[in-house]
Amino acid sequence: MTDADQEKTGLGNYFIANYPPFSAWKPSYLADAFEATNRPPVPGTPLGLYLHIPFCRKRCKFCYFRVYTDKNARDVEAYTNALIKEVELCSRLPMIGDRKLDYVYFGGGTPSYLSAAQLRAMMERLKAIMPWDATREVAFECEPGTLQQHKLETLKELGVTRLSLGVENFKPEILQFNGRAHLEDEIHRAYGWARDLGFRQINIDLIAGMVGEDWDNWKDCVRKTIALAPDSVTIYQMELPFNTRFSKELQQVGEEAHPPATQVADWPTKRAWVKYAFDEFLANGYEISSAYTVVKGKANNPFIYRDALWHGADMFGTGVASFGHLNGVHVQNVDTWEAYIDKLDKGELPLGRAFPVSDKQKLIREMILQLKTGHLENEYFRRKFGKDISREFENGYKQLQDEGWLKVTPNGVDLTPAGLMQIDRHLPTFFEPEHASKRYT
C-alpha cells in the first residue's frame, strides 16, 4: 500500500483501544476467563465497572457499536433486569477480593435515553449490589436531545461526577446527514442545565471529519465549544469501521463520482482540523491530556476511567457485547440481545470470547496505551514490570524517532506534536509478529 493510499480514510478501525487485537480473542479461551474470575486479585489492582446501555433514538451512520433503536419500555425493563443480574453475579466472584469500585462508567448506546424514573430504579438497585459512594469517578454518556433538567438532577443526586455530552458538531445539516438525533439548541440547553447543577466535570465530544465538514464550519464548532467552556473536550477523528451505513455508502476523498459533501475527509485533513482545535484550546487555557483530549488543568480534571484502563485496571464490562478485563484475561460478552438475556436467565455469566494476556503482552498494552498521553516514564514500567522500556522497545523507538514522531529521553519517551496527532497509526510498530498484520477488530 502506498503512502497516499494509507492517508485515505479506508474501511476498518484506525484507533487502537486494546492489545492484543480483538480479532485474536476467541470462545476457546473462555475457560481461562472463568478460571481468572475464581482467583484472588493481584494486590494493588483497581477495579472498575462498565455498564452498556444499548438504546438510541437513531443509529448514527458511522456507528459500529451494539445498539438498538426499536425497543420499547418493556424491552428496556427486561434488559436492565438482566444487567442487574449480571452485576449480581460479578459481585460474588472471588476475583473481587476486598476491593471497592474505583470507577463506574455508563456507556452506550445512549445511557441518557432512559427516563429519570428508569435511571433511578436501575441505579439504586446497582448501588445496593456494588456501592459506588467511595469511587473516584462515576461517568455517564449523554446525547443532548435526550436530556431534561429533572433527568440531570436525578443523575447528580445518584452520584454521577463526570458528564460527557456527545455533541460531535453544531451544524444541523451535518448532524442530520450523519444520523445524529440532536440539534444545536438542545446542546446549549442541556449544557446550561448541567453547568447550573454543578457536575464536577463536564466533557464535550467532537468529531473531526463528519461527512459534510469543511474548514469554516470546523472553526465555528471550535469557537462555540470554547465559548461553552467545558472542563474537558475530546476530539475523535472520523473513521469508517466495517458494518456501518457509511462504510457501505460513502467514497473516499479523491474519488469523483460523488460530490464533496458526501465524501470522507482524508487523514491529513482530519489531523489538521484536530491540530487547529488543540492550538485554539491551548490558547484559551486548556492543557493536552491525551492525543484526543484537552482539559482545563490536568490536576483538577483527570479521566479516571481512561487512566485506570491504560494502567492495567480490572474492569467488569457488563451489558450486551461489552468488553472487560478480568485478572489478566480480556473478555467480551455475547453480542446478541437474545444470547445475553438467555445466559442471564440461566444464571450464567454472559461471556462470549476471551484472551489470556501474557506478561509481555501486558507490558506492550500499557506502553502503547500510555503513549497516547504523549509521554512515558521509564520508572513506572521498571517498578511495575521490572523492565526497561528503552531497551525492550529500542528498535521501535529508534524507527519512530528517526521518522520524527517521538524523542527518547533519559527518563522515558516524549511524542512530538506531529506524533501525538497520529499516534494510533504508529502503535502497530510495537505489536508482536503474530498480531502485526491481523485485522484489528
N, C-alpha and C positions, 0 to 999 in steps of 0.2 A: 504494500500500500504506500502511495506517495505521501509526502508531507501535506500536499494540497488536499488529498482525499481525507487525511486524518483531521484536517481542520474543518471539514464539513460536519454538520450535525446529522450523523447517520443513526441507524437504528441500534438500540441497545443502551445499557446503562453506562454512563460515563463516571459517575461518582462512586467512590469506594466507601462502603459503610461497615465492612467487616472483613475478616480474614480467618481461615481460608474462604474462597468464594462460595457463595450459596449453592452453586451448581455441584459442589463436592459433597454437600450434605445429603444423606441417604436414609431411607427407612431401616436399612440393615444395621445402622448404628444405634437404633433405639435402645437396645439392651444396655449400651454404655450410659445412655441418658438416665435410664431408670436406676442403674447402679449408683450413679453420681448423686441422685436425689436422696439416697439412703446412707450417704456418708456424712460425717460431720463437716462443717465448712472449714476452709483454710483460714486460720486466725488472721484477723485484720481485714478481711474482705467485706466491703459494704454490700448491702442487699437492697435492691430496688424492686418496684412493682410497676409494670406497664399494663395498661388496660386498653384494649382496642374496641372502640365504639364505631361500628362499620356502616353507619347510616349517613346518607347525604340527601339534600334536596335535589341535586343534579350531579351527574358524573362529569367531572372536568375531562376535557378531551385529551389531556396529557396524563391522566391518572392511570396507574397500573396497580393500585392497592386493592385489597379485597373490600369492596364497599357495595352497599345496596341502596337503591333509590325507590324500591317498590314494596317496602314493608309497612305494615300498619301498627297500631298501638298494641295489638295482641302479640305481634311478632317481636316488637321491642321488649315487651314483658318476658316473653319466652327466652329471648337472648340474654337479657340482664339476669334472669334467674340462673341460666347456665353459667354466665360469667361469675356469679357469686359462688356457685357450686365449685367452679374451678379454683377460685381463691381459697375456699374452704379446704379443698384437697391439698393445695400448696402449703397452707398454714400448718399442716400436720407432718410435713416432711422433715426427716432428721437433718437435712442439709441446712435448715434454718439455724439450728443451734439455739443460742440465746440472743440472736441478733434482732434488733428492731429495724423497721424500714428506714432507710436513709433518704429515699426519694420515691415519689409516686408520679406517674406520667399518664395522663389521659390523651390518647391519640386516636387518629381515625383515617378515613372517615371524618365525621364531624361530631365530636362529643357534644357540642352545643346544640345539635339537632334535637336532643332530648328536652322535654319540658322541665320547668323548675321542679314540679312535683315528682317527675320521673327521676331527675338527678338526685333530689333529696332522698327518695326511697332507696335508690341504689347505693348512694354514698354512705348513708347511715348504716346500712347493712354491711358494707365493706369495712367501714371503720370499726364495727363491732368484732369483726374477724381478725383483721390486721390493722391495728390502730396506726394513724399517721400524725398524731399530735406532736410527736418529737422529731418528725422528719425535717431535713434541711430545706426540702422543696416539694411542693405539690403543683405540678404544671398541668395546664389544661388548654387544649387547642380549640379555637373558636372560628366559625365563619360569621362575619359581621352581621349578615342579614338574618341570622337565627337568634340574635341577642335582644333581650328586653331588659329594662332596668331591674325588674324583680328577679330575673334569672341570674343576673350578675350579683345581686345582693345575696342570693342563695349560695352561689359559688364562694363568695367571700366568707360568708358565715360558716361554710363547711370546710374551710381551711385552704382553699386554693391560694397559692402565693405568686405563681407565675402564669400570667395570662398571655397566650400567643394568638394574635389576630392574623388570620390568613387573608391579608389584603391583596397581595400579588400585584395589583395595578389599580390605577384610579380611573382610567378612561372607560366609560360604559361600553363602547363598541368593542374594545379589546377584551374586557371581561366577558361580554356576551359571546363573542366568537370563540373564545377559548373554553366556554362551558361553565364559567363561574356563575353562581346564583345571586350574588350580591351587587349592589350599586354603590356609587361614591357617597351619597348622603348617608347610607347605612354605616359606612366606615366611620365617618365623623361622629355620628350619633353614638355608636357603640363605644368608640374610644373615649368620648367625653364622659359617658356614664362610668366606664371603668376607671378613668382617672379620678373622678369625683369620689368614687368609693374607696380609693386608696390602696389598690392592689400593690403589693411590694415591688413587683416587676411586670412591666408590660412590654411584650415583644411584638414587632410588626414584621411579617414575612412579605418580601417582594420577590418577583421572578424576573430576571433579566432575559429577554428574548421571547416573551409570549408572542404568539403569531399576531402580526399587525403592528408590532412595536417599531418605533423609529426614534431617532436621537431627540427630537424636540419633546415628544411625549415622555421619554425616559427621564429627561432632565426635569420635566414637570412633576413626575412621580417622586423623584428625589427631593425636590423643593417642598412638596406637600408633606412628605414624611418628616423632613427636618422641622417644619412648622408645627407638627403634632408633638414633637419632642419625646418620642418613646424612650424607655430605658435601654432597649436593645432593638437592633434591626438585623434580620437575617436575610441575605440575598442569595437565592439559588439561581443557577444558570439553567435555562430550559434544556431538557434532554428529551429524547424520543425512545422511551423503553418499548420493548416488544408488547404487543397486545393492548395498545391504546388506540383510540379513534384516530388520533393524529398520525400515528405510525403507519396507518393504512391509507390516509388521505393526502398527506402533505408531501411536497417535494423540497429538496434542499435548495438553498440559495445557489444560483448559477444554472439551474435548470429552468428554461424559459417558457415552458408550456403554461405555467400558472402565473398570474400577476404577482407583483412583490408582496401585496397584502396577505397572500396565503402561502408565503414561503417562510422557511425557518432560518433565522439568522445563523451564520456560521460561528464557530467558537471564537475567532479573533474579535468579531463584533461584540459578542456577549462579554468577553473578558474586558473589552474597552468600556462597556457600559458599567460593569462592576467596578473597574478601576475609577471611573469618573465618580460613581456613587461613594466609594470609600474615601476618595480625596475630599469630596464635599462634606461628608460626615466628620472626617478628621478636622477639617477647617472649622467645624461647629462644635468642637469639644468632645467628640467621641474617640474611643480607642479601639484598635483591632483586637478582637478576641479569638478569631479563627479566620480561615480562608473564606468564610461565609458571613461572619458576624462582627458587627461593631457595637460597642456598649458605651454608656455614659459612666465610665470609671469601672475598670475590671474588678477592683476590690469590692465595690458595692453591688455589682451585677453579675455574679457568677451564674453559669448554667450548669447546675448540679447534675442533672440527668446526663447531659453530654459528657461532662468531665469524668463522671463516675464510670461510664461505659468505656471511655477512652483510656481509663486506668485500670481496667480489668475487673470491674464490679460484677457480682452476680445479679441477675435480674429474672424474675418471673415474667415472661411475656404471655399475658393472658388474653383470651379472645380468639376468634377465628383467624387462622393464618399468621398469628403473631410470632415474633422472634424473641428468643431469650438466651440466657447463658447460665447454666447450672453446674457449679462446682467443676469447671474445666471442660464442659461439654456444651457446644452450641446446639440449640433446639429450635424447631419451628412447629407450631400446632398444625393440625389438619386444616386444609384450605377450602373446605366447603361448609356451608351452613348446616346441611344435613348431617355430615360426619361429625361436626363439632357438637351439635346438640345430642346426637346419638351416644357418643362416648361419655358425655357427662351424665346423661340419663342412666347409663350403666355404672356410674361411679368411677370412671376411669379418667386419668389424665389424658387430655386430647392431643398428645404428641403425634406428629406426622413424620418427621425426619430429624436427624441429628448428625453431629460430627464431633468426635473426641479430639480435643486440641492438644497437640504435643507441647512440651515446654518451649521448643524452638519456635513453634507457631504462635504461642502466646507472646513471646518476645517480638516477633515480626509484627503481630497485630497491634500491640501497644505502640510500637515505634512508628508505624505508618499512620496510625490514627492521631497520635500526638503531634506528628509532623504537620498536621493540618493547622495547628496553632501558630506555626511559623517558627517554633523554637523547640529544641530538645536539650535536656540536661543529662550529661553523662552520668552524674552521680545518682540520679533516680534509678537508672537501669542497673548500675552496679549494685545498689542497695537491694533492689527487688529481685533481680535475676542473676546477680553475680557475674555479669557480662559487661565488657567494654564495647559499646556500640560502635565506637570509631574503628575498632578492629573487626567486629562481627560483620559490619556492612561497609567496609572500607571501599570495595570496588564500586558499589552503587553510589556512595557519596562522592567518590572521585569523578565518576562519569557525570553526575549532575552538577558538580562544582565546575568541571571543565566546560559544561554547556551553559553555565551562568545562572543555574536555578537555585543554588544554595551555596553556603560558605561553612566549611568545617572550622570550628574554633577550638581552643584548648579545653573549653568546658562543655562543648556539645555541637549543635548544628543550628544555623540560622538560615531560613529561606530568604532569598532576595524578593523584592516586591513582585517581580515578574513570576518567580517561582511560586509565590503564595497564590497568585491569581489562577494558576493552572496545576496545582499540586496533584490533583487526582489523576491526571494523565501520566504522571511520573511514578506513582506508587507501585505499579506492577514491576518496576525495576527491582524491587526487593522481594517479589514473590518467589517461592520455591519453584524449581523447574517443572514439577508435575502440575502446578497451578498457573503457570505463567501464560499459557495460551488458551485456558478454558474460558468459555462464556461465563461472565461474572455471575449472572442470576441462575 
